[in-house]
Amino acid sequence: MLDVVFSEDACQLKSDNAQKVLDVFRKLGILAHRTYLKKKNKKKSVKQNLLQCLLNERVLCAVIGNL
């Protein structure tokens, strides 16, 4: 899931600690999108919802507001 949505394998961080911190933020992002989609009963994928957040500020605020 992380590789599909965030292209995790392409990450070029060398520090183990930085990779762990970034992994936590990635997982938090996926959790936020899944929670939003579940509450709104939407049938979109997380990747589609992520794109909507990039294109529409209101959707981004709605996703963040559900945390």
MMTF fields as JSON, N, C-alpha, C and O atoms, coordinates in Angstrom:
{
  "mmtfVersion": "1.0.0",
  "mmtfProducer": "UNKNOWN",
  "numBonds": 267,
  "numAtoms": 268,
  "numGroups": 67,
  "numChains": 1,
  "numModels": 1,
  "chainsPerModel": [1],
  "groupsPerChain": [67],
  "chainIdList": ["A"],
  "bondAtomList": [4, 2, 8, 6, 12, 10, 16, 14, 20, 18, 24, 22, 28, 26, 32, 30, 36, 34, 40, 38, 44, 42, 48, 46, 52, 50, 56, 54, 60, 58, 64, 62, 68, 66, 72, 70, 76, 74, 80, 78, 84, 82, 88, 86, 92, 90, 96, 94, 100, 98, 104, 102, 108, 106, 112, 110, 116, 114, 120, 118, 124, 122, 128, 126, 132, 130, 136, 134, 140, 138, 144, 142, 148, 146, 152, 150, 156, 154, 160, 158, 164, 162, 168, 166, 172, 170, 176, 174, 180, 178, 184, 182, 188, 186, 192, 190, 196, 194, 200, 198, 204, 202, 208, 206, 212, 210, 216, 214, 220, 218, 224, 222, 228, 226, 232, 230, 236, 234, 240, 238, 244, 242, 248, 246, 252, 250, 256, 254, 260, 258, 264, 262],
  "bondOrderList": [1, 1, 1, 1, 1, 1, 1, 1, 1, 1, 1, 1, 1, 1, 1, 1, 1, 1, 1, 1, 1, 1, 1, 1, 1, 1, 1, 1, 1, 1, 1, 1, 1, 1, 1, 1, 1, 1, 1, 1, 1, 1, 1, 1, 1, 1, 1, 1, 1, 1, 1, 1, 1, 1, 1, 1, 1, 1, 1, 1, 1, 1, 1, 1, 1, 1],
  "groupList": [{"groupName": "MET", "atomNameList": ["N", "CA", "C", "O"], "elementList": ["N", "C", "C", "O"], "formalChargeList": [0, 0, 0, 0], "bondAtomList": [1, 0, 2, 1, 3, 2], "bondOrderList": [1, 1, 2], "singleLetterCode": "M", "chemCompType": "L-PEPTIDE LINKING"}, {"groupName": "LEU", "atomNameList": ["N", "CA", "C", "O"], "elementList": ["N", "C", "C", "O"], "formalChargeList": [0, 0, 0, 0], "bondAtomList": [1, 0, 2, 1, 3, 2], "bondOrderList": [1, 1, 2], "singleLetterCode": "L", "chemCompType": "L-PEPTIDE LINKING"}, {"groupName": "ASP", "atomNameList": ["N", "CA", "C", "O"], "elementList": ["N", "C", "C", "O"], "formalChargeList": [0, 0, 0, 0], "bondAtomList": [1, 0, 2, 1, 3, 2], "bondOrderList": [1, 1, 2], "singleLetterCode": "D", "chemCompType": "L-PEPTIDE LINKING"}, {"groupName": "VAL", "atomNameList": ["N", "CA", "C", "O"], "elementList": ["N", "C", "C", "O"], "formalChargeList": [0, 0, 0, 0], "bondAtomList": [1, 0, 2, 1, 3, 2], "bondOrderList": [1, 1, 2], "singleLetterCode": "V", "chemCompType": "L-PEPTIDE LINKING"}, {"groupName": "PHE", "atomNameList": ["N", "CA", "C", "O"], "elementList": ["N", "C", "C", "O"], "formalChargeList": [0, 0, 0, 0], "bondAtomList": [1, 0, 2, 1, 3, 2], "bondOrderList": [1, 1, 2], "singleLetterCode": "F", "chemCompType": "L-PEPTIDE LINKING"}, {"groupName": "SER", "atomNameList": ["N", "CA", "C", "O"], "elementList": ["N", "C", "C", "O"], "formalChargeList": [0, 0, 0, 0], "bondAtomList": [1, 0, 2, 1, 3, 2], "bondOrderList": [1, 1, 2], "singleLetterCode": "S", "chemCompType": "L-PEPTIDE LINKING"}, {"groupName": "GLU", "atomNameList": ["N", "CA", "C", "O"], "elementList": ["N", "C", "C", "O"], "formalChargeList": [0, 0, 0, 0], "bondAtomList": [1, 0, 2, 1, 3, 2], "bondOrderList": [1, 1, 2], "singleLetterCode": "E", "chemCompType": "L-PEPTIDE LINKING"}, {"groupName": "ALA", "atomNameList": ["N", "CA", "C", "O"], "elementList": ["N", "C", "C", "O"], "formalChargeList": [0, 0, 0, 0], "bondAtomList": [1, 0, 2, 1, 3, 2], "bondOrderList": [1, 1, 2], "singleLetterCode": "A", "chemCompType": "L-PEPTIDE LINKING"}, {"groupName": "CYS", "atomNameList": ["N", "CA", "C", "O"], "elementList": ["N", "C", "C", "O"], "formalChargeList": [0, 0, 0, 0], "bondAtomList": [1, 0, 2, 1, 3, 2], "bondOrderList": [1, 1, 2], "singleLetterCode": "C", "chemCompType": "L-PEPTIDE LINKING"}, {"groupName": "GLN", "atomNameList": ["N", "CA", "C", "O"], "elementList": ["N", "C", "C", "O"], "formalChargeList": [0, 0, 0, 0], "bondAtomList": [1, 0, 2, 1, 3, 2], "bondOrderList": [1, 1, 2], "singleLetterCode": "Q", "chemCompType": "L-PEPTIDE LINKING"}, {"groupName": "LYS", "atomNameList": ["N", "CA", "C", "O"], "elementList": ["N", "C", "C", "O"], "formalChargeList": [0, 0, 0, 0], "bondAtomList": [1, 0, 2, 1, 3, 2], "bondOrderList": [1, 1, 2], "singleLetterCode": "K", "chemCompType": "L-PEPTIDE LINKING"}, {"groupName": "ASN", "atomNameList": ["N", "CA", "C", "O"], "elementList": ["N", "C", "C", "O"], "formalChargeList": [0, 0, 0, 0], "bondAtomList": [1, 0, 2, 1, 3, 2], "bondOrderList": [1, 1, 2], "singleLetterCode": "N", "chemCompType": "L-PEPTIDE LINKING"}, {"groupName": "ARG", "atomNameList": ["N", "CA", "C", "O"], "elementList": ["N", "C", "C", "O"], "formalChargeList": [0, 0, 0, 0], "bondAtomList": [1, 0, 2, 1, 3, 2], "bondOrderList": [1, 1, 2], "singleLetterCode": "R", "chemCompType": "L-PEPTIDE LINKING"}, {"groupName": "GLY", "atomNameList": ["N", "CA", "C", "O"], "elementList": ["N", "C", "C", "O"], "formalChargeList": [0, 0, 0, 0], "bondAtomList": [1, 0, 2, 1, 3, 2], "bondOrderList": [1, 1, 2], "singleLetterCode": "G", "chemCompType": "PEPTIDE LINKING"}, {"groupName": "ILE", "atomNameList": ["N", "CA", "C", "O"], "elementList": ["N", "C", "C", "O"], "formalChargeList": [0, 0, 0, 0], "bondAtomList": [1, 0, 2, 1, 3, 2], "bondOrderList": [1, 1, 2], "singleLetterCode": "I", "chemCompType": "L-PEPTIDE LINKING"}, {"groupName": "HIS", "atomNameList": ["N", "CA", "C", "O"], "elementList": ["N", "C", "C", "O"], "formalChargeList": [0, 0, 0, 0], "bondAtomList": [1, 0, 2, 1, 3, 2], "bondOrderList": [1, 1, 2], "singleLetterCode": "H", "chemCompType": "L-PEPTIDE LINKING"}, {"groupName": "THR", "atomNameList": ["N", "CA", "C", "O"], "elementList": ["N", "C", "C", "O"], "formalChargeList": [0, 0, 0, 0], "bondAtomList": [1, 0, 2, 1, 3, 2], "bondOrderList": [1, 1, 2], "singleLetterCode": "T", "chemCompType": "L-PEPTIDE LINKING"}, {"groupName": "TYR", "atomNameList": ["N", "CA", "C", "O"], "elementList": ["N", "C", "C", "O"], "formalChargeList": [0, 0, 0, 0], "bondAtomList": [1, 0, 2, 1, 3, 2], "bondOrderList": [1, 1, 2], "singleLetterCode": "Y", "chemCompType": "L-PEPTIDE LINKING"}],
  "groupTypeList": [0, 1, 2, 3, 3, 4, 5, 6, 2, 7, 8, 9, 1, 10, 5, 2, 11, 7, 9, 10, 3, 1, 2, 3, 4, 12, 10, 1, 13, 14, 1, 7, 15, 12, 16, 17, 1, 10, 10, 10, 11, 10, 10, 10, 5, 3, 10, 9, 11, 1, 1, 9, 8, 1, 1, 11, 6, 12, 3, 1, 8, 7, 3, 14, 13, 11, 1],
  "groupIdList": [1, 2, 3, 4, 5, 6, 7, 8, 9, 10, 11, 12, 13, 14, 15, 16, 17, 18, 19, 20, 21, 22, 23, 24, 25, 26, 27, 28, 29, 30, 31, 32, 33, 34, 35, 36, 37, 38, 39, 40, 41, 42, 43, 44, 45, 46, 47, 48, 49, 50, 51, 52, 53, 54, 55, 56, 57, 58, 59, 60, 61, 62, 63, 64, 65, 66, 67],
  "secStructList": [7, 2, 2, 2, 2, 2, 7, 4, 4, 4, 7, 7, 7, 7, 7, 2, 2, 2, 2, 2, 2, 2, 2, 2, 2, 2, 2, 2, 2, 2, 2, 2, 2, 2, 2, 2, 2, 2, 2, 6, 6, 7, 7, 7, 7, 2, 2, 2, 2, 2, 2, 2, 2, 2, 2, 7, 2, 2, 2, 2, 2, 2, 2, 2, 2, 6, 7],
  "xCoordList": [0.824, 0.0, 0.866, 0.621, 1.866, 2.694, 3.46, 3.624, 3.928, 4.683, 3.802, 4.245, 2.566, 1.649, 1.26, 1.25, 0.945, 0.446, 1.581, 1.482, 2.642, 3.704, 5.022, 6.0, 5.081, 6.318, 7.447, 8.53, 7.18, 8.099, 9.464, 10.487, 9.482, 10.755, 11.683, 12.894, 11.152, 11.965, 12.592, 13.361, 12.274, 12.806, 14.32, 14.823, 15.038, 16.491, 17.113, 18.272, 16.363, 16.904, 17.906, 17.653, 19.017, 20.071, 19.96, 20.32, 19.474, 19.393, 18.238, 17.121, 18.508, 17.455, 16.38, 15.191, 16.806, 15.851, 14.917, 13.714, 15.464, 14.643, 13.631, 12.488, 14.044, 13.134, 11.99, 10.846, 12.292, 11.262, 10.267, 9.061, 10.772, 9.901, 9.002, 7.804, 9.574, 8.789, 7.744, 6.641, 8.08, 7.138, 5.932, 4.801, 6.172, 5.078, 4.14, 2.919, 4.708, 3.875, 3.093, 1.937, 3.709, 3.001, 1.813, 0.714, 2.042, 0.967, -0.136, -1.313, 0.227, -0.766, -1.601, -2.812, -0.962, -1.681, -2.68, -3.815, -2.266, -3.174, -4.323, -5.469, -4.032, -5.075, -6.093, -7.298, -5.601, -6.498, -7.419, -8.617, -6.871, -7.692, -8.685, -9.84, -8.25, -9.17, -10.31, -11.461, -9.996, -11.015, -12.022, -13.231, -11.523, -12.401, -13.315, -14.522, -12.744, -13.536, -14.579, -15.687, -14.221, -15.167, -16.319, -17.475, -16.018, -17.063, -18.006, -19.201, -17.487, -18.301, -18.923, -19.654, -18.64, -19.143, -18.82, -19.655, -17.609, -17.169, -16.462, -15.833, -16.566, -15.986, -14.684, -14.237, -14.075, -12.803, -11.664, -11.779, -10.566, -9.36, -8.623, -8.906, -7.691, -6.893, -6.103, -5.97, -5.585, -4.797, -5.654, -5.195, -6.881, -7.785, -8.124, -8.2, -8.325, -8.643, -7.449, -7.619, -6.254, -5.046, -4.953, -4.619, -5.249, -5.227, -6.281, -6.025, -7.46, -8.509, -8.056, -8.375, -7.315, -6.8, -5.804, -5.743, -5.027, -4.075, -4.784, -4.309, -5.911, -6.624, -7.663, -8.03, -8.137, -9.234, -8.93, -8.87, -8.744, -8.378, -9.474, -9.172, -10.721, -11.825, -11.785, -12.062, -11.44, -11.334, -10.192, -10.328, -9.072, -7.922, -8.32, -7.986, -9.015, -9.45, -10.411, -10.38, -11.261, -12.192, -11.465, -11.825, -10.446, -9.666, -8.927, -8.935, -8.294, -7.55, -8.513, -8.171, -9.695, -10.673, -11.2, -11.73, -11.064, -11.536, -10.523, -10.811, -9.364, -8.351, -8.698, -7.958],
  "yCoordList": [-1.197, 0.0, 1.257, 2.174, 1.309, 2.508, 2.747, 3.89, 1.67, 1.833, 2.329, 3.125, 1.871, 2.281, 3.745, 4.489, 4.157, 5.516, 6.535, 7.613, 6.215, 7.185, 6.883, 7.598, 5.846, 5.438, 5.28, 5.844, 4.521, 4.38, 3.818, 4.188, 2.939, 2.349, 3.361, 3.144, 4.445, 5.464, 6.443, 7.319, 6.303, 7.201, 7.039, 5.917, 8.144, 8.088, 8.548, 8.963, 8.479, 8.854, 7.801, 6.602, 8.242, 7.315, 6.991, 5.892, 7.922, 7.742, 6.816, 6.987, 5.838, 4.926, 5.674, 5.391, 6.63, 7.386, 8.214, 8.279, 8.834, 9.638, 8.756, 9.162, 7.564, 6.639, 6.226, 6.115, 6.001, 5.609, 6.736, 6.501, 7.956, 9.114, 9.335, 9.574, 9.256, 9.435, 8.334, 8.589, 7.116, 6.001, 6.264, 5.944, 6.843, 7.172, 8.2, 8.066, 9.223, 10.239, 9.65, 10.012, 8.755, 8.099, 7.296, 7.367, 6.537, 5.723, 6.597, 6.247, 7.721, 8.663, 9.237, 9.41, 9.53, 10.042, 9.038, 9.395, 7.784, 6.745, 6.549, 6.383, 6.567, 6.44, 7.577, 7.351, 8.799, 9.953, 9.784, 10.057, 9.34, 9.167, 8.015, 8.135, 6.92, 5.791, 6.173, 5.807, 6.902, 7.335, 8.251, 8.105, 9.185, 10.113, 9.35, 9.588, 8.437, 7.687, 6.812, 6.649, 6.249, 5.391, 6.21, 5.792, 7.369, 8.209, 8.76, 8.916, 9.052, 9.631, 8.562, 8.893, 7.281, 6.158, 6.331, 6.078, 6.762, 6.95, 5.693, 4.988, 5.415, 4.204, 4.475, 3.641, 5.622, 5.953, 5.199, 4.745, 5.074, 4.517, 5.622, 6.806, 5.229, 6.205, 7.066, 8.275, 6.434, 7.176, 8.215, 9.332, 7.866, 8.825, 9.971, 11.126, 9.649, 10.684, 11.608, 12.812, 11.048, 11.856, 12.87, 14.034, 12.423, 13.318, 14.413, 15.571, 14.052, 15.051, 16.109, 17.289, 15.682, 16.636, 17.604, 18.772, 17.12, 18.002, 19.005, 20.125, 18.6, 19.457, 20.366, 21.4, 19.974, 20.719, 20.932, 19.979, 22.175, 22.513, 22.131, 21.782, 22.193, 21.834, 20.359, 19.994, 19.517, 18.083, 17.85, 17.06, 18.528, 18.406, 18.822, 18.13, 19.921, 20.377, 19.383, 19.184, 18.761, 17.774, 16.532, 15.978, 16.104, 14.937, 15.24, 14.429, 16.397, 16.785, 16.982, 16.661, 17.498, 17.737, 16.455, 16.495, 15.333, 14.063, 13.373, 12.31, 13.958, 13.325, 13.46, 12.987],
  "zCoordList": [0.0, 0.0, 0.0, -0.784, 0.862, 0.946, -0.348, -0.775, -0.97, -2.201, -3.33, -4.159, -3.373, -4.435, -4.278, -5.258, -3.08, -2.849, -2.769, -3.356, -2.061, -1.798, -2.503, -2.287, -3.341, -4.021, -3.008, -3.17, -1.982, -0.859, -1.273, -0.696, -2.253, -2.669, -3.326, -3.365, -3.834, -4.496, -3.503, -3.9, -2.24, -1.212, -1.107, -1.055, -1.075, -1.073, 0.244, 0.271, 1.315, 2.619, 3.077, 2.959, 3.587, 4.029, 5.517, 5.94, 6.299, 7.747, 8.112, 7.624, 8.97, 9.423, 10.202, 10.062, 11.021, 11.831, 10.942, 11.193, 9.919, 9.009, 8.282, 8.074, 7.899, 7.219, 8.144, 7.704, 9.405, 10.367, 10.606, 10.68, 10.725, 10.949, 9.738, 9.886, 8.548, 7.331, 7.184, 6.701, 7.594, 7.556, 8.458, 8.093, 9.627, 10.545, 9.908, 9.998, 9.267, 8.61, 7.441, 7.222, 6.698, 5.589, 6.114, 5.564, 7.175, 7.748, 8.33, 8.239, 8.923, 9.437, 8.295, 8.434, 7.18, 6.016, 5.48, 5.164, 5.376, 4.902, 5.88, 5.462, 7.165, 8.176, 8.067, 8.174, 7.853, 7.73, 6.522, 6.61, 5.41, 4.212, 4.37, 3.963, 4.95, 5.157, 6.091, 5.852, 7.146, 8.1, 7.419, 7.604, 6.639, 5.912, 4.955, 4.926, 4.176, 3.202, 3.877, 3.367, 5.022, 5.74, 6.318, 6.238, 6.897, 7.487, 6.427, 6.68, 5.259, 4.185, 3.286, 2.352, 3.558, 2.753, 1.276, 0.409, 1.011, -0.369, -0.845, -0.055, -2.134, -2.714, -3.455, -4.241, -3.216, -3.859, -3.195, -2.057, -3.92, -3.331, -2.573, -2.754, -1.739, -0.996, -1.98, -1.793, -3.022, -4.009, -4.73, -4.968, -5.078, -5.723, -4.779, -5.198, -3.511, -2.529, -2.293, -2.101, -2.307, -2.172, -3.313, -3.092, -4.525, -5.672, -5.522, -5.851, -5.03, -4.803, -3.799, -3.944, -2.787, -1.789, -2.414, -2.031, -3.369, -4.043, -4.947, -5.139, -5.493, -6.445, -5.794, -6.353, -4.609, -3.987, -2.503, -1.727, -2.129, -0.747, 0.254, 1.395, -0.158, 0.749, 1.126, 2.269, 0.163, 0.453, 1.428, 2.362, 1.225, 2.136, 3.552, 4.514, 3.687, 5.013, 5.653, 6.867, 4.85, 5.367, 5.879, 6.917, 5.15, 5.567, 6.867, 7.794, 6.934, 8.135, 9.312, 10.45, 9.047, 10.091, 10.729, 11.839, 10.053, 10.593, 11.508, 12.059, 11.669, 12.54, 13.974, 14.836]
}
